[in-house]
C-alpha cells in the first residue's frame, strides 16, 4: 500500500514523464502488441538482409519504415522493448559469423550489446513522434546511436551501418558528399518518412518523404570526382593458409614462405615481361614473427623487395615494450631491402587481439589463454611514404572505423591500402561484409583502395566503388593493377568531424524539443483546468 501512495503522490516533471514504465511494457507483452513485435522482428531481419551475403539493398529503408510504424503506434513504455526485438532480429543474424568462428557466447554477447543501443534509440524515436519534422529527428537519433555504438564501449563495433547499404544503388554517390554516417541518415529518414506518411496522412508529411529522396537523387546525379595526379601499379600478394584456412597461427611459417615464394615468382614474371610495379602489398599476419628480432626473416623479406625492385608492405606481429605486449603492424621495406616505415593497427579487437581488464577477468575463460599477448593500438593518423607518395594504410577492422583512413586522407594520402587476415572467419559472411564496407569507404574517401588478405577477399577497388580486380580462390594468388593517385578531399572527408557533431547534436536537439513541447502542453492543460 505504501508503494502505491508514494507513486501516486510523487510529482513527475516533464522529463520524467517522457521515460517509460517498463513494468507496464512487459505485462501482457504478446497479446497487447503482438503485431508490433512481429513487425519489429521482420524489420530487423530485413535490415540484416540488406548486408552481405544477401545484399538485398532495398530492404534497408523498408526495415526503417517497419521500425517507425511499430514504435509510433505503441506507447513510449513499450518502445524500448520493441527496439530490443528489432535489434536482436537485426544484429544476431548480421553477426552470425561470430558464432561460426569464435563461439556462441561471443556472438550473443556482442549482438545483445549492440541491440541495447538500438533499444535506447527506439525510445528516443518514439519520444520525438509529435515534434515537427519527426522523421528527420528520428533519423538523427538513429544515426547518433549508430555512431556511438561504433566507437563505444571498448572501441565499439562499426558493423551494420545503414550507409553501407547504399552501395550499388542510386544513393551510392551520396557517400562522397555525406559519408557513411550521413548516408545512414538518408536511408533512415526515407524509411521513417514513408511510415510517417502512412500513419499520419497529411499533406505536409509528404515533405519528409520527398526531401530525403530529393537529396539522394541530387547526390546520385552529381557524383563528386576527386582529381587524379598520377597513377601507380600495385601488386597484391595473397599467400593463402594451408588446410581449411582457419588456423593461421599454427601454419604461420608456411604462410610467410607462401608470400615470399609468390613475391619471387612475381619478380621473375615482371622481369620476363619487362614491366615493373610501384608497390607490393602483403596482408595482415603475413608473418607472425617480428622481423626486427628474426634476422633471417628480415633478410628474406629484404631480398624479395630487391628482387621485385619495389617497396614491399608486410603485415607483421611486432614485439611490444613488454613480453606480454605486441603491435599489429604494416612494415614497409624499400626496394633496397631496408625497413623504412610502418603503420600500427589503431583499433585492436577486444577479446580477439587483447583482453580488457586481464588482471581481473583473465582467469575466467580458458579461451583467453589463446591470446597470451595484448595488442597495443597505434594512432592511425599518418600515411606511409612510398617513394614520395603518401599511402593510407588500415589493418583489418580499421577500415570500418571513421578515425583511420579519413584521417590519413586529410593528411594527403593519394591511395589507400587495407591489409587484412580473415583466416579466422573463413567460410563465413564476415570477409564479404568487410569488403563491402571497404567499397563504401572508397567512395567516401574518393580514393582507390587496395585490399590484401591472407585467404579472404583480396581485390582492388576504384574510387567510384567498382571492383577492378578480385581474387578467385583462397589459395596463393597475385593481383596486379594500375590505380589512380588522387589529390583533394571529398565533402564527406573534409567535413567529417562537423558532420558527426551535427548528427549527434541534432539528435539531442530533437529530444529537447520533445521535452519542451510536452512541458508546454502540460502547462496549457493546467491553465485550462481551474481545479
C-alpha positions as CSV (number, residue, x, y, z in Angstrom):
1,X,0.0,0.0,0.0
2,X,2.9,2.4,0.8
3,X,4.3,1.9,-2.7
4,X,1.0,2.9,-4.3
5,X,0.7,6.0,-2.2
6,X,4.3,7.1,-3.0
7,X,3.8,6.5,-6.7
8,X,0.5,8.5,-6.8
9,X,1.6,11.4,-4.8
10,X,5.1,12.0,-6.2
11,X,5.3,14.9,-8.6
12,X,6.7,13.9,-12.0
13,X,8.4,16.5,-14.1
14,X,8.2,16.7,-17.9
15,X,11.5,14.8,-18.5
16,X,10.4,12.0,-16.2
17,X,7.1,11.8,-17.9
18,X,8.9,11.0,-21.1
19,X,10.5,8.0,-19.5
20,X,8.7,4.6,-19.8
21,X,7.1,2.5,-17.1
22,X,8.9,-0.8,-18.0
23,X,6.8,-3.0,-15.8
24,X,3.7,-1.9,-17.8
25,X,5.5,-2.6,-21.0
26,X,6.4,-6.2,-20.0
27,X,2.9,-7.1,-18.7
28,X,0.9,-9.0,-21.3
29,X,3.5,-8.2,-23.9
30,X,2.5,-10.7,-26.6
31,X,-1.3,-10.3,-26.6
32,X,-1.2,-6.5,-26.3
33,X,1.4,-5.7,-29.0
34,X,1.9,-8.9,-30.9
35,X,1.6,-7.3,-34.4
36,X,4.2,-4.7,-33.4
37,X,6.6,-7.4,-32.2
38,X,6.1,-9.3,-35.4
39,X,6.7,-6.1,-37.4
40,X,9.9,-5.4,-35.4
41,X,11.2,-8.9,-35.9
42,X,10.5,-8.7,-39.6
43,X,12.1,-5.3,-39.8
44,X,15.3,-6.5,-38.1
45,X,15.6,-9.5,-40.4
46,X,15.1,-7.2,-43.4
47,X,17.8,-4.8,-42.1
48,X,20.2,-7.7,-41.8
49,X,19.4,-9.0,-45.3
50,X,20.4,-5.6,-46.8
51,X,24.0,-6.5,-45.9
52,X,26.2,-9.3,-47.3
53,X,25.8,-12.2,-48.0
54,X,22.3,-11.4,-49.3
55,X,22.8,-7.8,-50.2
56,X,19.1,-7.0,-50.6
57,X,19.7,-3.3,-50.5
58,X,16.1,-2.1,-50.8
59,X,15.3,-3.9,-47.6
60,X,17.2,-1.2,-45.5
61,X,14.6,1.7,-45.9
62,X,11.8,-0.8,-45.7
63,X,13.2,-2.1,-42.4
64,X,13.3,1.5,-41.1
65,X,9.7,2.1,-42.2
66,X,8.7,-1.0,-40.2
67,X,10.6,0.2,-37.2
68,X,8.9,3.6,-37.3
69,X,5.5,2.0,-37.8
70,X,5.8,-0.4,-35.0
71,X,7.2,2.1,-32.5
72,X,4.9,5.0,-33.2
73,X,1.7,3.0,-32.8
74,X,2.6,1.9,-29.3
75,X,3.3,3.8,-26.1
76,X,6.6,5.2,-25.0
77,X,6.9,2.5,-22.3
78,X,6.9,-0.2,-25.0
79,X,9.3,1.4,-27.4
80,X,12.5,0.0,-25.9
81,X,11.0,-3.5,-25.8
82,X,10.1,-3.2,-29.5
83,X,13.5,-1.8,-30.2
84,X,15.0,-4.8,-28.5
85,X,13.0,-7.1,-30.7
86,X,14.1,-5.2,-33.8
87,X,17.8,-5.2,-32.7
88,X,18.0,-8.9,-31.9
89,X,16.5,-9.8,-35.2
90,X,19.0,-7.4,-36.9
91,X,22.3,-7.9,-35.1
92,X,22.2,-11.6,-34.3
93,X,21.8,-12.7,-38.0
94,X,24.2,-9.9,-39.2
95,X,26.9,-11.1,-36.8
96,X,26.2,-14.8,-37.2
97,X,29.8,-15.3,-38.4
98,X,31.0,-14.8,-34.8
99,X,29.1,-17.9,-33.7
100,X,30.6,-19.9,-36.5
101,X,34.2,-18.7,-36.0
102,X,34.7,-17.6,-32.3
103,X,31.8,-19.1,-30.4
104,X,28.2,-18.7,-29.3
105,X,29.0,-16.7,-26.2
106,X,30.9,-14.1,-28.1
107,X,28.1,-13.9,-30.7
108,X,25.3,-13.5,-28.2
109,X,27.3,-11.0,-26.0
110,X,28.2,-8.7,-28.9
111,X,24.9,-9.0,-30.6
112,X,23.0,-8.2,-27.4
113,X,25.3,-5.3,-26.5
114,X,24.7,-3.7,-29.9
115,X,21.0,-4.3,-29.6
116,X,20.8,-2.3,-26.3
117,X,21.8,0.9,-28.3
118,X,19.0,0.3,-30.7
119,X,16.5,-0.2,-27.8
120,X,17.5,3.1,-26.4
121,X,17.4,4.8,-29.8
122,X,13.9,3.4,-30.3
123,X,12.7,5.1,-27.1
124,X,14.1,8.4,-28.5
125,X,12.5,7.9,-31.8
126,X,9.1,7.4,-30.1
127,X,9.6,10.5,-27.9
128,X,10.0,12.8,-30.9
129,X,6.9,11.5,-32.7
130,X,4.9,14.7,-32.3
131,X,7.8,17.1,-33.0
132,X,7.6,18.8,-36.4
133,X,9.8,17.1,-38.9
134,X,9.7,14.0,-36.7
135,X,11.2,11.6,-39.3
136,X,14.3,13.8,-39.5
137,X,14.7,14.0,-35.7
138,X,14.2,10.2,-35.6
139,X,16.8,9.7,-38.2
140,X,19.3,11.8,-36.3
141,X,18.6,9.8,-33.2
142,X,19.1,6.5,-35.0
143,X,22.4,7.6,-36.6
144,X,23.6,9.1,-33.2
145,X,23.1,5.6,-31.7
146,X,24.9,4.1,-34.8
147,X,27.8,6.5,-34.3
148,X,28.1,5.9,-30.5
149,X,27.9,2.1,-30.8
150,X,30.6,2.2,-33.5
151,X,33.1,3.7,-31.1
152,X,32.0,2.7,-27.5
153,X,32.5,0.7,-25.4
154,X,36.0,-0.8,-25.9
155,X,36.3,0.8,-29.3
156,X,32.7,-0.1,-30.4
157,X,31.6,-2.3,-33.3
158,X,31.1,-0.3,-36.6
159,X,29.1,-3.1,-38.3
160,X,25.6,-2.8,-39.6
161,X,25.8,0.9,-40.5
162,X,23.0,1.7,-42.9
163,X,25.2,3.9,-45.1
164,X,27.0,0.8,-46.4
165,X,23.7,-0.4,-47.9
166,X,23.8,2.5,-50.4
167,X,26.4,0.6,-52.5
168,X,25.1,-0.5,-55.9
169,X,22.0,1.8,-55.5
170,X,21.2,5.3,-56.8
171,X,22.3,6.6,-53.4
172,X,25.9,5.4,-53.7
173,X,27.4,8.7,-54.8
174,X,25.9,10.3,-51.7
175,X,28.7,8.6,-49.7
176,X,31.2,11.1,-51.2
177,X,29.0,14.0,-50.1
178,X,27.6,12.8,-46.8
179,X,29.9,10.0,-45.7
180,X,28.7,6.7,-44.3
181,X,27.1,8.4,-41.3
182,X,25.3,11.0,-43.5
183,X,24.1,8.3,-45.9
184,X,22.8,6.3,-43.0
185,X,20.7,9.4,-42.1
186,X,19.4,9.5,-45.7
187,X,18.3,5.8,-45.6
188,X,16.8,6.0,-42.1
189,X,14.9,9.3,-42.8
190,X,13.5,7.9,-46.0
191,X,12.1,4.8,-44.3
192,X,10.8,6.9,-41.4
193,X,9.2,9.4,-43.7
194,X,7.3,6.7,-45.7
195,X,5.9,5.2,-42.5
196,X,5.1,8.6,-41.0
197,X,3.1,9.4,-44.1
198,X,1.1,6.2,-43.8
199,X,0.4,6.8,-40.1
200,X,-0.4,10.5,-40.4
201,X,-1.6,11.1,-44.0
202,X,-1.3,14.9,-44.0
203,X,-0.1,16.9,-47.0
204,X,2.8,18.4,-45.1
205,X,4.0,14.9,-44.3
206,X,4.8,14.4,-47.9
207,X,7.8,16.7,-47.4
208,X,9.5,14.2,-45.1
209,X,9.3,11.6,-47.9
210,X,10.3,14.0,-50.7
211,X,13.2,15.8,-49.0
212,X,15.5,12.8,-48.4
213,X,14.6,11.2,-51.8
214,X,15.4,14.5,-53.5
215,X,18.8,14.8,-51.7
216,X,19.6,11.2,-52.8
217,X,18.7,11.9,-56.4
218,X,20.7,15.1,-56.5
219,X,23.7,13.2,-55.0
220,X,23.3,10.4,-57.5
221,X,23.2,12.8,-60.4
222,X,26.1,14.9,-59.1
223,X,28.8,12.5,-58.1
224,X,31.9,14.1,-56.6
225,X,35.1,13.4,-58.6
226,X,38.5,13.9,-56.9
227,X,41.1,14.9,-59.5
228,X,43.9,12.4,-60.4
229,X,47.5,13.4,-60.1
230,X,49.1,10.3,-61.5
231,X,48.9,6.5,-61.3
232,X,50.8,3.6,-59.8
233,X,51.0,-0.2,-60.5
234,X,50.4,-2.1,-57.3
235,X,50.7,-5.8,-56.7
236,X,48.6,-7.7,-54.1
237,X,50.1,-10.9,-52.8
238,X,47.7,-13.4,-51.2
239,X,49.7,-16.3,-49.8
240,X,46.9,-18.5,-48.6
241,X,46.6,-20.6,-45.5
242,X,47.1,-24.4,-45.6
243,X,44.3,-26.8,-44.6
244,X,40.9,-25.4,-44.1
245,X,42.3,-21.9,-43.9
246,X,41.3,-21.1,-40.4
247,X,44.4,-21.9,-38.3
248,X,46.9,-19.2,-39.4
249,X,48.8,-19.3,-36.2
250,X,49.7,-23.0,-36.4
251,X,50.7,-22.5,-40.0
252,X,52.4,-19.1,-39.7
253,X,55.8,-20.2,-41.1
254,X,54.2,-21.8,-44.1
255,X,52.1,-18.6,-44.7
256,X,55.2,-16.5,-44.7
257,X,57.0,-18.8,-47.1
258,X,54.0,-18.7,-49.4
259,X,54.2,-14.9,-49.5
260,X,58.0,-14.9,-50.1
261,X,57.7,-17.5,-52.9
262,X,54.8,-15.7,-54.6
263,X,56.8,-12.4,-54.5
264,X,59.8,-14.1,-56.1
265,X,57.6,-15.5,-58.8
266,X,56.1,-12.1,-59.4
267,X,59.7,-10.6,-59.7
268,X,60.6,-13.2,-62.4
269,X,57.3,-12.6,-64.2
270,X,57.9,-8.8,-64.3
271,X,61.4,-9.2,-65.5
272,X,60.4,-11.5,-68.3
273,X,57.7,-9.0,-69.3
274,X,60.0,-6.0,-69.0
275,X,57.5,-4.4,-66.6
276,X,57.6,-3.2,-63.0
277,X,55.3,-2.3,-60.1
278,X,55.5,0.6,-57.7
279,X,54.4,-1.3,-54.5
280,X,53.8,-4.8,-53.4
281,X,51.3,-5.4,-50.6
282,X,51.2,-8.4,-48.3
283,X,48.3,-8.9,-45.9
284,X,47.9,-8.7,-42.2
285,X,49.7,-11.5,-40.4
286,X,51.8,-12.4,-43.4
287,X,54.4,-13.1,-40.7
288,X,53.6,-13.8,-37.1
289,X,57.3,-13.1,-36.2
290,X,58.9,-9.8,-35.5
291,X,61.3,-9.1,-38.5
292,X,63.4,-6.9,-36.2
293,X,64.1,-9.9,-34.0
294,X,64.3,-12.6,-36.6
295,X,67.2,-11.5,-38.8
296,X,66.8,-14.4,-41.2
297,X,63.2,-13.4,-41.8
298,X,64.1,-9.7,-42.3
299,X,66.8,-10.7,-44.8
300,X,64.4,-12.9,-46.7
301,X,61.8,-10.1,-47.0
302,X,64.6,-7.6,-48.0
303,X,65.8,-10.0,-50.7
304,X,62.3,-10.3,-52.0
305,X,61.9,-6.5,-52.2
306,X,65.2,-6.2,-54.0
307,X,64.2,-9.0,-56.4
308,X,60.9,-7.3,-57.3
309,X,62.6,-3.9,-57.3
310,X,59.7,-2.3,-55.4
311,X,58.8,-1.4,-51.9
312,X,57.0,-4.2,-50.0
313,X,54.4,-3.6,-47.3
314,X,54.4,-6.6,-44.9
315,X,51.8,-7.3,-42.3
316,X,53.8,-8.4,-39.2
317,X,53.3,-9.0,-35.5
318,X,56.0,-6.9,-33.8
319,X,57.1,-7.3,-30.2
320,X,55.9,-4.7,-27.8
321,X,57.8,-2.9,-25.0
322,X,56.9,-5.7,-22.6
323,X,56.9,-9.5,-23.2
324,X,53.1,-9.7,-22.8
325,X,52.5,-6.9,-25.4
326,X,52.7,-6.7,-29.2
327,X,51.9,-4.5,-32.2
328,X,49.9,-5.4,-35.3
329,X,51.9,-3.5,-38.0
330,X,52.3,-3.0,-41.6
331,X,56.1,-2.6,-42.1
332,X,57.4,-1.0,-45.3
333,X,60.6,-2.3,-46.9
334,X,62.2,-0.2,-49.5
335,X,63.3,-1.6,-52.9
336,X,66.8,-1.6,-51.4
337,X,65.6,-4.2,-48.8
338,X,65.6,-1.9,-45.8
339,X,62.6,-1.3,-43.4
340,X,61.8,2.4,-43.8
341,X,58.4,2.9,-42.2
342,X,55.4,1.3,-40.5
343,X,51.7,1.7,-39.6
344,X,50.3,0.2,-36.4
345,X,46.7,-1.0,-36.2
346,X,44.7,1.7,-34.5
347,X,41.8,-0.4,-33.3
348,X,42.8,-3.8,-31.9
349,X,39.9,-6.2,-31.4
350,X,38.9,-6.6,-27.7
351,X,38.9,-10.3,-26.6
352,X,40.4,-11.1,-30.0
353,X,43.7,-9.2,-30.0
354,X,43.8,-8.1,-26.4
355,X,41.9,-8.9,-23.2
356,X,40.4,-5.9,-21.4
357,X,40.9,-5.9,-17.6
358,X,43.1,-9.0,-18.0
359,X,44.3,-9.0,-14.3
360,X,40.6,-9.2,-13.2
361,X,39.0,-11.5,-15.8
362,X,42.0,-13.2,-17.3
363,X,41.3,-16.5,-15.5
364,X,37.6,-16.6,-16.1
365,X,37.6,-18.2,-19.5
366,X,40.2,-20.8,-20.7
367,X,40.0,-19.3,-24.2
368,X,41.8,-16.2,-23.0
369,X,44.9,-18.3,-22.8
370,X,44.9,-18.4,-26.6
371,X,45.7,-14.7,-26.5
372,X,48.9,-14.5,-24.5
373,X,49.8,-11.0,-25.6
374,X,47.8,-7.8,-25.7
375,X,48.0,-5.8,-28.9
376,X,48.7,-2.1,-28.3
377,X,47.0,0.5,-30.5
378,X,48.6,3.0,-32.9
379,X,47.3,6.4,-33.7
380,X,46.3,5.7,-37.3
381,X,46.7,9.3,-38.4
382,X,49.8,9.5,-40.6
383,X,50.1,7.9,-44.1
384,X,53.1,5.9,-45.2
385,X,55.6,7.5,-47.6
386,X,56.2,5.1,-50.6
387,X,58.8,6.7,-52.9
388,X,57.4,10.1,-52.1
389,X,53.7,9.1,-52.5
390,X,51.6,9.2,-49.3
391,X,49.7,5.9,-48.9
392,X,47.0,5.5,-46.3
393,X,47.1,2.1,-44.5
394,X,44.4,0.3,-42.4
395,X,44.6,-3.2,-40.9
396,X,41.5,-5.4,-40.9
397,X,38.7,-3.9,-38.9
398,X,40.4,-0.5,-39.0
399,X,38.7,0.1,-42.4
400,X,35.3,0.2,-40.7
401,X,36.3,3.0,-38.2
402,X,36.0,6.6,-39.1
403,X,39.2,7.6,-37.3
404,X,41.7,5.8,-39.6
405,X,41.6,6.1,-43.4
406,X,39.7,9.5,-43.5
407,X,42.3,11.0,-41.1
408,X,45.2,9.8,-43.4
409,X,43.5,11.1,-46.5
410,X,43.1,14.5,-44.8
411,X,46.9,14.4,-44.3
412,X,47.5,13.9,-48.0
413,X,47.2,10.2,-48.8
414,X,46.8,9.6,-52.6
415,X,45.7,6.0,-52.4
416,X,44.6,3.6,-49.6
417,X,45.6,0.1,-48.7
418,X,43.8,-2.4,-46.4
419,X,45.8,-5.3,-45.0
420,X,43.6,-8.0,-43.6
421,X,43.6,-11.5,-42.3
422,X,40.2,-13.1,-42.4
423,X,41.5,-16.6,-41.8
424,X,39.5,-17.0,-38.6
425,X,36.4,-16.2,-40.5
426,X,37.0,-18.4,-43.4
427,X,33.7,-19.8,-44.8
428,X,31.5,-17.1,-43.1
429,X,29.9,-13.9,-44.3
430,X,32.5,-11.7,-42.5
431,X,35.0,-11.3,-45.3
432,X,32.3,-10.3,-47.8
433,X,30.8,-7.8,-45.3
434,X,34.2,-6.2,-44.7
435,X,34.8,-6.0,-48.4
436,X,31.5,-4.1,-48.9
437,X,32.5,-1.7,-46.1
438,X,35.8,-1.2,-47.9
439,X,33.9,-0.4,-51.2
440,X,31.8,2.2,-49.3
441,X,34.9,3.7,-47.8
442,X,36.5,4.0,-51.2
443,X,33.6,6.1,-52.4
444,X,33.6,8.2,-49.3
445,X,37.3,8.8,-49.5
446,X,37.4,9.4,-53.2
447,X,40.4,7.1,-53.3
448,X,41.3,3.8,-55.0
449,X,41.6,1.1,-52.3
450,X,43.9,-2.0,-52.5
451,X,42.9,-4.9,-50.3
452,X,45.3,-7.7,-49.4
453,X,44.0,-10.7,-47.5
454,X,45.8,-13.9,-46.4
455,X,43.0,-16.1,-47.8
456,X,39.8,-14.0,-47.7
457,X,38.7,-11.4,-50.2
458,X,41.6,-9.6,-51.9
459,X,40.9,-7.0,-54.5
460,X,41.4,-3.6,-56.0
461,X,38.6,-1.1,-55.8
462,X,38.3,2.2,-57.7
463,X,37.2,5.5,-56.1
464,X,33.7,5.0,-57.5
465,X,33.3,1.7,-55.7
466,X,33.8,-0.6,-58.7
467,X,35.8,-3.8,-58.1
468,X,38.5,-3.7,-60.7
469,X,40.2,-7.0,-59.7
470,X,39.4,-9.7,-57.2
471,X,40.9,-13.0,-56.1
472,X,39.3,-16.2,-57.5
473,X,40.3,-18.6,-54.7
474,X,41.5,-18.8,-51.1
475,X,44.9,-20.1,-52.2
476,X,48.0,-18.3,-53.3
477,X,47.2,-15.6,-55.9
478,X,48.8,-12.3,-57.1
479,X,46.8,-9.4,-58.5
480,X,48.5,-6.6,-60.4
481,X,46.5,-3.5,-61.3
482,X,47.1,0.2,-62.1
483,X,45.4,2.5,-59.6
484,X,44.9,6.2,-59.8
485,X,46.6,8.6,-57.4
486,X,44.2,11.4,-56.3
487,X,44.6,14.7,-54.5
488,X,41.8,16.7,-52.9
489,X,39.1,15.9,-50.4
490,X,35.5,14.8,-50.8
491,X,33.0,16.8,-48.8
492,X,32.5,13.6,-46.7
493,X,36.1,13.6,-45.6
494,X,36.6,17.4,-45.4
495,X,33.6,17.9,-43.1
496,X,33.6,14.6,-41.3
497,X,34.0,15.9,-37.7
498,X,31.5,18.7,-38.2
499,X,29.0,16.2,-39.7
500,X,29.4,13.9,-36.7
501,X,28.8,16.8,-34.2
502,X,25.8,17.9,-36.2
503,X,24.2,14.5,-36.2
504,X,24.7,13.8,-32.5
505,X,23.8,17.4,-31.6
506,X,20.8,17.2,-33.8
507,X,19.5,14.1,-32.1
508,X,19.9,15.8,-28.7
509,X,18.0,18.9,-30.0
510,X,15.1,16.7,-31.2
511,X,14.8,15.2,-27.7
512,X,14.9,18.6,-26.1
513,X,12.2,19.9,-28.4
514,X,10.1,16.9,-27.5
515,X,10.6,17.7,-23.8
516,X,9.8,21.4,-24.3
517,X,6.6,20.6,-26.3
518,X,5.5,18.2,-23.6
519,X,6.1,20.7,-20.8
520,X,4.3,23.4,-22.8
521,X,1.3,21.2,-23.3
522,X,1.1,20.3,-19.6
523,X,1.2,24.0,-18.7
524,X,-1.6,24.7,-21.2
525,X,-3.7,21.9,-19.7
526,X,-3.1,23.1,-16.2
527,X,-4.0,26.7,-17.2
528,X,-7.3,25.5,-18.7
529,X,-8.2,23.3,-15.7
530,X,-9.4,25.6,-12.9
531,X,-9.1,22.7,-10.4
